[in-house]
Amino acid sequence: MVDAYNVNDWKDLFMALTVASAALIGLFFVALSVQRERLQAHAGLRFQASLSVSALTALLIGSVLGLTLNIDRRLFGTAALVLNVGLTIFYFKGVWTLARGWQFRHQLIRLGAVAIVLVLIYGLGLSLIAGEGGGMYWLVAAVVVALPLHMLVAWNVLLGADPPAAGGEGESRRTRTSHTPHPRRARG
């Protein structure tokens, strides 16, 4: 049986997370390089992309740390808290910047999901340090929310709709049309 407070019992999860996060970081950099011009034009997409890369990098670092032989639960919990404090500062700095413009309204769901992941990682760290309250199961919950979230962000960066311009309505690259009226509508 797996002990929720023995980090060493979770080596298989850490191995899977190491491989998955490293692969997603690599794929994300491909997506970023393909959409470089679009990212330069939209602060919201840049923030999403940088937050996802940062979160996946923190997951990779934490997973490699979890693979370390005989790591103490308190040390791992402290490392999770330290990594999460860095992500939290980065997150709130970005949210504060975006809140001053249009980008904030269009990202509330994603920003909320990221906030949930941050809370779950704080739960992981505090639970491991205290030795009660769920232990490593907090990590499972965080991964279930975080991986699909960052895959969605990568998809949005690569193929998604362009964000709205500073003062107007946005349009998808796939739905962009010329300014001439449709022939049937023009006839009346």
LUMSE-600601 format. One line per field, with one value per residue: x, y, z of N, C-alpha, C, O in turn. Coordinates in pm, whole numbers, plus 50000, padded with zeros to 5 digits. Layout:
! residues N
n_xx <- [X ...]
n_yy <- [Y ...]
n_zz <- [Z ...]
ca_xx <- [X ...]
ca_yy <- [Y ...]
ca_zz <- [Z ...]
c_xx <- [X ...]
c_yy <- [Y ...]
c_zz <- [Z ...]
o_xx <- [X ...]
o_yy <- [Y ...]
o_zz <- [Z ...]
END
This chain:
! residues 188
n_xx <- [50084 50044 50193 50069 50234 50492 50727 50894 50747 50616 50756 50703 50501 50644 50836 50676 50570 50803 50886 50655 50631 50876 50852 50624 50722 50916 50751 50598 50784 50828 50574 50574 50781 50677 50463 50568 50549 50280 50269 50436 50276 50066 50012 49869 49871 50147 50188 50031 50172 50431 50371 50276 50506 50675 50535 50534 50808 50861 50718 50871 51119 51037 50953 51190 51330 51167 51237 51476 51673 51542 51425 51321 50992 50935 51137 51078 50821 50883 51040 50842 50678 50854 50906 50645 50589 50748 50619 50368 50421 50504 50268 50073 50191 50172 49891 49816 49927 49783 49526 49488 49411 49236 49294 49253 48976 48930 49064 48984 48886 49101 49294 49174 49181 49456 49505 49374 49541 49775 49688 49641 49904 50018 49870 49978 50252 50226 50081 50259 50470 50343 50261 50008 49674 49640 49868 50065 49853 49749 49917 49843 49585 49652 49796 49601 49443 49632 49785 49597 49515 49750 49800 49580 49640 49873 49761 49592 49782 49913 49709 49477 49217 49285 49351 49131 49176 49316 49103 48880 48670 48776 48895 48894 49164 49072 48817 48834 48739 48698 48620 48411 48065 47860 47755 47480 47357 47402 47235 46988]
n_yy <- [49882 50228 50490 50796 50988 50918 51005 50855 50635 50714 50709 50606 50775 51016 50958 50933 51194 51342 51265 51339 51619 51716 51647 51799 52059 52073 52045 52272 52476 52443 52516 52782 52891 52866 53041 53293 53567 53629 53600 53808 54022 54014 54060 53909 53644 53601 53607 53385 53181 53203 53156 52893 52755 52808 52683 52415 52371 52398 52174 51976 52012 51959 51693 51563 51607 51456 51204 51165 50965 50839 51080 51309 51366 51618 51780 51759 51870 52132 52213 52205 52412 52632 52639 52689 52937 53104 53067 53170 53443 53522 53466 53642 53887 53891 53874 54114 54295 54226 54285 54551 54584 54471 54201 54062 54004 53810 53592 53486 53228 53052 53174 53140 52859 52818 52942 52760 52537 52640 52667 52397 52295 52437 52311 52051 52092 52196 51988 51771 51864 51887 51626 51523 51537 51466 51455 51332 51306 51553 51638 51472 51568 51829 51779 51663 51884 52069 51966 51925 52193 52335 52211 52302 52575 52567 52475 52691 52893 52795 52741 52882 53137 53476 53719 53992 54317 54614 54804 54694 54437 54099 53863 53544 53386 53209 53301 53549 53801 53987 54339 54378 54355 54058 53895 53811 53944 54205 54252 54264]
n_zz <- [50000 49930 50103 50201 50304 50269 50065 49906 49830 49606 49371 49112 49017 49016 48823 48592 48585 48549 48291 48142 48196 48098 47826 47756 47800 47599 47368 47404 47365 47093 46995 47082 46930 46675 46681 46731 46642 46688 46964 47043 46988 47170 47500 47685 47587 47596 47872 47954 47822 47935 48202 48190 48097 48312 48523 48435 48435 48710 48795 48672 48808 49073 49041 48967 49202 49370 49282 49401 49608 49910 50015 50258 50384 50492 50388 50115 50116 50198 49979 49780 49870 49847 49567 49487 49602 49447 49196 49264 49317 49062 48923 49044 48990 48710 48683 48802 48621 48388 48472 48436 48177 47880 47868 48106 48149 47955 48040 48279 48355 48304 48467 48714 48733 48746 48991 49158 49129 49246 49513 49573 49562 49774 49974 49950 50026 50293 50412 50393 50551 50799 50836 50818 50676 50407 50245 49980 49809 49750 49549 49340 49289 49209 48974 48814 48760 48660 48433 48210 48193 48118 47878 47735 47730 47573 47336 47278 47240 47015 46817 46876 46901 46815 47064 47160 47014 47161 47194 47076 46931 46925 46681 46538 46367 46185 46128 46020 45800 45493 45460 45291 45213 45242 44943 44918 45129 45057 44844 44954]
ca_xx <- [50000 50119 50179 50051 50335 50625 50753 50963 50647 50555 50858 50644 50434 50747 50897 50579 50561 50928 50880 50545 50659 50986 50797 50535 50806 50972 50644 50557 50881 50800 50456 50612 50863 50590 50372 50646 50496 50152 50299 50492 50169 49961 50066 49795 49925 50283 50176 49986 50281 50540 50322 50273 50643 50725 50469 50584 50946 50853 50677 50989 51215 50980 50952 51329 51358 51095 51309 51596 51661 51514 51400 51231 50867 50940 51222 51002 50714 50945 51076 50717 50634 50945 50875 50511 50595 50798 50511 50261 50465 50498 50126 50004 50250 50109 49748 49809 49956 49672 49402 49477 49371 49134 49336 49205 48840 48932 49145 48941 48874 49237 49359 49114 49234 49594 49497 49339 49663 49864 49634 49665 50046 50037 49818 50078 50368 50188 50041 50378 50545 50266 50244 49865 49593 49631 50001 50093 49730 49735 49989 49759 49479 49712 49833 49476 49399 49738 49827 49502 49516 49865 49781 49485 49713 49959 49673 49549 49896 49945 49601 49357 49174 49363 49280 49080 49266 49303 48976 48771 48639 48875 48843 48980 49230 48991 48692 48863 48684 48721 48519 48305 47946 47828 47675 47335 47311 47413 47119 46876]
ca_yy <- [50000 50352 50580 50933 51076 50868 51052 50748 50542 50777 50717 50583 50900 51114 50922 50970 51340 51392 51244 51418 51762 51745 51641 51914 52179 52069 52075 52409 52562 52436 52600 52922 52937 52875 53155 53401 53700 53646 53618 53941 54121 54000 54041 53801 53515 53589 53572 53246 53093 53203 53091 52748 52703 52815 52579 52284 52362 52369 52034 51895 52020 51885 51550 51514 51605 51340 51082 51154 50853 50859 51219 51325 51433 51759 51847 51769 51968 52265 52243 52234 52546 52732 52649 52746 53080 53168 53068 53259 53580 53542 53463 53764 53999 53887 53906 54258 54361 54202 54342 54688 54587 54380 54061 54000 53950 53696 53484 53457 53084 52997 53230 53072 52722 52828 52971 52634 52455 52697 52631 52254 52273 52479 52201 51945 52127 52206 51856 51688 51914 51855 51482 51489 51621 51421 51424 51333 51310 51690 51645 51407 51663 51941 51731 51643 52016 52145 51917 51966 52339 52380 52162 52397 52699 52540 52469 52828 52966 52744 52745 52947 53267 53591 53800 54116 54432 54694 54872 54638 54295 54012 53770 53429 53384 53127 53368 53682 53822 54122 54434 54389 54281 53931 53925 53795 54048 54334 54268 54309]
ca_zz <- [50000 49919 50217 50152 50363 50236 49930 49835 49776 49491 49265 48979 48978 48985 48695 48488 48579 48492 48146 48086 48202 48005 47690 47736 47788 47464 47273 47424 47299 46950 46973 47101 46817 46557 46697 46791 46608 46757 47106 47062 46974 47271 47634 47753 47542 47650 48014 47961 47779 48033 48324 48166 48093 48449 48603 48392 48483 48853 48805 48637 48919 49185 49009 48978 49346 49425 49245 49484 49702 50053 50050 50372 50348 50530 50290 49990 50140 50198 49840 49709 49910 49790 49423 49472 49634 49325 49096 49311 49293 48917 48886 49085 48915 48579 48696 48829 48494 48296 48525 48388 48037 47832 47877 48229 48130 47866 48096 48416 48382 48314 48586 48829 48738 48795 49134 49225 49133 49347 49644 49592 49592 49913 50056 49946 50109 50434 50458 50411 50667 50920 50849 50816 50590 50269 50193 49837 49730 49702 49422 49239 49255 49135 48840 48740 48714 48592 48301 48105 48184 48041 47741 47676 47702 47458 47220 47252 47186 46883 46718 46924 46849 46857 47163 47106 47013 47283 47212 46998 46937 46865 46583 46515 46237 46097 46094 45971 45666 45440 45503 45192 45258 45178 44823 44939 45220 44988 44756 45031]
c_xx <- [50089 50088 50173 50159 50477 50650 50816 50868 50586 50651 50799 50573 50538 50816 50805 50571 50688 50925 50774 50578 50773 50936 50709 50614 50865 50869 50599 50655 50866 50681 50492 50693 50779 50504 50442 50588 50366 50173 50354 50384 50068 50020 49997 49846 50067 50279 50132 50100 50391 50497 50320 50412 50701 50665 50519 50729 50950 50811 50794 51090 51164 50980 51091 51370 51290 51160 51437 51574 51638 51497 51297 51107 50870 51027 51148 50889 50767 50983 50952 50668 50722 50918 50741 50508 50645 50691 50399 50297 50455 50353 50058 50063 50187 49962 49731 49831 49838 49543 49382 49428 49265 49167 49274 49069 48841 49009 49100 48936 49012 49309 49304 49165 49378 49595 49461 49462 49759 49818 49659 49811 50080 49985 49915 50192 50335 50150 50161 50461 50475 50252 50100 49792 49591 49763 50011 49967 49697 49804 49907 49649 49535 49745 49708 49422 49504 49770 49726 49500 49631 49863 49684 49554 49803 49877 49628 49662 49923 49835 49482 49329 49266 49284 49230 49188 49231 49166 48859 48751 48748 48812 48943 49047 49146 48864 48713 48812 48719 48606 48409 48186 47929 47737 47525 47281 47312 47292 46992 46775]
c_yy <- [50125 50441 50724 51028 51027 50901 50941 50645 50592 50790 50697 50708 51005 51084 50962 51122 51402 51382 51334 51568 51800 51744 51761 52045 52185 52104 52221 52504 52558 52526 52748 52974 52950 53001 53278 53539 53728 53670 53758 54048 54119 53965 53926 53664 53494 53548 53427 53150 53088 53138 52939 52688 52703 52705 52440 52264 52333 52224 51941 51895 51941 51735 51490 51508 51486 51208 51062 51046 50901 51005 51225 51403 51581 51840 51864 51870 52110 52306 52278 52375 52654 52751 52720 52895 53157 53177 53164 53405 53613 53553 53596 53888 54006 53924 54056 54337 54347 54268 54486 54697 54485 54235 53990 53934 53820 53577 53442 53308 53021 53047 53165 52930 52721 52855 52844 52544 52508 52659 52482 52225 52325 52372 52085 51975 52129 52070 51765 51734 51875 51704 51437 51580 51582 51389 51436 51335 51452 51706 51583 51503 51780 51899 51713 51776 52080 52095 51951 52119 52386 52326 52255 52528 52680 52537 52610 52910 52923 52770 52832 53080 53376 53667 53929 54225 54521 54759 54805 54491 54215 53922 53657 53442 53307 53199 53508 53696 53962 54211 54453 54307 54152 53960 53912 53905 54184 54360 54299 54214]
c_zz <- [50000 50039 50164 50202 50341 50089 49845 49777 49645 49373 49125 48928 48939 48852 48579 48473 48520 48341 48083 48085 48108 47861 47661 47724 47648 47358 47282 47356 47147 46916 46985 46983 46690 46563 46757 46764 46681 46905 47133 47058 47088 47408 47708 47715 47594 47795 48030 47929 47884 48164 48305 48164 48234 48536 48565 48435 48633 48876 48773 48751 49039 49163 49018 49125 49412 49391 49326 49589 49845 50094 50163 50329 50381 50432 50157 50003 50138 50056 49758 49743 49848 49640 49402 49506 49512 49217 49135 49287 49145 48870 48920 49018 48775 48583 48719 48701 48398 48342 48479 48244 48006 47860 47997 48211 48052 47922 48235 48447 48397 48438 48713 48844 48789 48945 49213 49236 49238 49489 49673 49626 49732 50008 50063 50041 50256 50492 50482 50532 50796 50942 50857 50719 50444 50204 50042 49750 49682 49567 49310 49194 49172 48992 48754 48687 48623 48452 48191 48086 48095 47898 47668 47641 47580 47330 47180 47190 47042 46781 46754 46860 46899 46962 47099 47106 47132 47299 47144 47017 46869 46762 46566 46380 46137 46053 46040 45828 45620 45485 45400 45238 45179 45059 44846 45028 45151 44899 44832 45073]
o_xx <- [50195 49972 50263 50175 50572 50600 50792 50904 50512 50630 50841 50583 50521 50849 50850 50564 50681 50957 50801 50556 50768 50974 50717 50577 50865 50897 50565 50613 50889 50686 50444 50675 50806 50476 50378 50577 50344 50104 50323 50400 49991 50071 50061 49863 50104 50356 50189 50122 50439 50577 50357 50436 50770 50736 50543 50769 51031 50863 50812 51143 51239 51004 51109 51436 51347 51141 51498 51468 51706 51550 51197 51116 50815 50994 51155 50864 50702 50960 50956 50622 50672 50909 50727 50432 50592 50675 50341 50213 50404 50320 49993 49990 50152 49914 49642 49761 49797 49459 49270 49405 49210 49076 49245 49049 48762 49018 49172 48977 49036 49377 49378 49191 49417 49675 49514 49485 49818 49899 49696 49839 50161 50047 49934 50226 50407 50181 50165 50515 50541 50234 50072 49841 49543 49769 49970 49975 49625 49756 49902 49624 49472 49725 49709 49362 49469 49782 49766 49484 49610 49918 49704 49530 49809 49919 49627 49639 49953 49863 49394 49405 49319 49162 49281 49279 49127 49117 48747 48808 48805 48690 49064 48992 49149 48806 48616 48840 48766 48507 48321 48204 47976 47648 47450 47170 47230 47250 46898 46679]
o_yy <- [50127 50463 50767 51137 51088 50833 50935 50574 50519 50874 50764 50743 51075 51176 51019 51173 51503 51478 51399 51635 51905 51830 51820 52133 52291 52183 52284 52603 52658 52603 52830 53089 53037 53062 53358 53620 53839 53752 53819 54153 54214 53855 53854 53578 53382 53462 53353 53051 52980 53072 52866 52582 52608 52640 52356 52152 52252 52159 51839 51790 51865 51658 51380 51413 51423 51109 50955 51038 50992 51048 51153 51495 51662 51954 51970 51948 52200 52421 52369 52448 52756 52864 52800 52970 53263 53281 53231 53483 53718 53638 53656 53984 54114 53996 54118 54435 54444 54304 54537 54807 54420 54153 53870 53820 53730 53472 53368 53267 52946 52970 53139 52886 52633 52798 52823 52483 52429 52624 52446 52139 52264 52344 52027 51893 52071 52040 51691 51652 51834 51660 51325 51687 51661 51304 51536 51364 51468 51779 51635 51517 51823 51977 51745 51780 52139 52176 52001 52166 52468 52387 52283 52585 52767 52590 52644 52988 53007 52815 52854 53129 53370 53678 53970 54223 54503 54767 54856 54429 54258 53908 53677 53503 53336 53162 53579 53611 54045 54163 54537 54200 54139 54044 53995 53955 54270 54474 54356 54252]
o_zz <- [50062 50073 50092 50148 50390 49999 49724 49683 49580 49286 49031 48810 48839 48777 48480 48361 48450 48271 47982 47985 48044 47781 47552 47645 47585 47268 47182 47296 47079 46820 46907 46940 46607 46459 46825 46856 46730 46966 47236 47120 47103 47429 47783 47800 47631 47838 48110 47999 47918 48229 48397 48223 48273 48613 48652 48467 48679 48967 48840 48786 49100 49256 49069 49166 49501 49462 49321 49651 49893 50196 50160 50248 50307 50399 50094 49911 50082 50016 49676 49655 49802 49592 49310 49446 49479 49154 49049 49242 49107 48787 48834 48992 48728 48496 48662 48675 48334 48259 48482 48194 48096 47874 47991 48254 48079 47858 48302 48555 48492 48506 48808 48956 48865 49018 49322 49340 49313 49574 49784 49709 49802 50111 50170 50127 50337 50607 50580 50605 50892 51055 50899 50685 50362 50115 49983 49631 49584 49480 49199 49074 49076 48899 48635 48579 48521 48360 48086 47974 48005 47808 47549 47535 47494 47227 47062 47097 46957 46670 46670 46777 47010 46951 46995 47189 47195 47411 47152 47107 46769 46756 46580 46288 46018 45951 46017 45743 45698 45540 45419 45296 45067 45072 44797 45006 45183 44881 44776 45140]
END
